[in-house]
Amino acid sequence: NSNNNTVEYTLAGYDTSSFSFAGDIAEVVIYDSALSTSDRESVEGYLAHKWGLTAQLDVSHPYKTSRPLA
């Protein structure tokens, strides 16, 4: 549903109509099950390195300074 450049959406089963977002979505990653901690960290590392956001990772993140292996 789209009116006046406003898009309503549902994310992870939550109604997001009371939230606002101003920006672009560059990538969406979808999995059919919950990720383990190590898998989640690997995805975070991959995305951070891909999009130049490694500075946003915690200093203790396992992929702060190196990309995860494929």
C-alpha positions as CSV (number, residue, x, y, z in Angstrom):
1,N,0.0,0.0,0.0
2,S,1.6,3.3,-1.1
3,N,0.2,6.9,-0.7
4,N,2.1,10.2,-0.9
5,N,5.5,8.5,-1.0
6,T,4.7,6.5,2.2
7,V,5.0,2.8,2.1
8,E,3.4,0.6,4.7
9,Y,5.2,-2.7,5.4
10,T,5.4,-5.6,7.8
11,L,8.7,-6.7,9.1
12,A,9.2,-9.9,11.1
13,G,5.5,-10.1,11.9
14,Y,5.4,-6.6,13.4
15,D,3.2,-3.8,12.2
16,T,5.6,-1.0,11.4
17,S,3.0,1.7,10.7
18,S,4.0,3.6,13.9
19,F,7.7,3.7,12.9
20,S,9.3,5.9,10.3
21,F,12.3,5.3,8.1
22,A,14.0,7.9,5.9
23,G,16.7,6.4,3.6
24,D,17.4,3.8,1.1
25,I,17.4,0.0,1.5
26,A,20.4,-1.3,-0.4
27,E,20.1,-5.0,0.3
28,V,17.7,-7.4,2.0
29,V,18.9,-10.8,3.3
30,I,16.3,-13.4,4.1
31,Y,16.8,-16.8,5.7
32,D,14.1,-19.4,6.3
33,S,15.3,-20.1,9.9
34,A,17.0,-18.4,12.8
35,L,20.8,-18.1,12.4
36,S,23.2,-19.4,14.9
37,T,25.4,-16.7,16.6
38,S,28.4,-17.6,14.4
39,D,26.3,-17.5,11.2
40,R,24.8,-14.2,12.2
41,E,28.3,-12.8,12.9
42,S,29.4,-14.0,9.5
43,V,26.6,-12.3,7.7
44,E,27.2,-9.1,9.7
45,G,30.9,-9.3,8.8
46,Y,30.1,-9.9,5.1
47,L,27.7,-7.0,4.9
48,A,30.0,-4.6,6.9
49,H,32.9,-5.3,4.6
50,K,30.8,-5.2,1.4
51,W,29.3,-1.8,2.3
52,G,32.3,-0.2,4.1
53,L,30.7,-0.3,7.5
54,T,33.3,-2.2,9.5
55,A,33.7,0.9,11.8
56,Q,30.2,0.1,13.0
57,L,31.2,-3.4,14.2
58,D,32.1,-3.8,17.9
59,V,35.8,-4.0,18.5
60,S,35.4,-7.6,19.7
61,H,33.4,-8.7,16.6
62,P,35.2,-11.7,14.9
63,Y,35.1,-10.0,11.5
64,K,36.0,-6.5,12.5
65,T,39.3,-6.6,10.6
66,S,38.9,-9.4,8.2
67,R,36.2,-10.7,5.9
68,P,34.5,-14.0,6.7
69,L,35.4,-16.9,4.5
70,A,32.9,-17.8,1.8
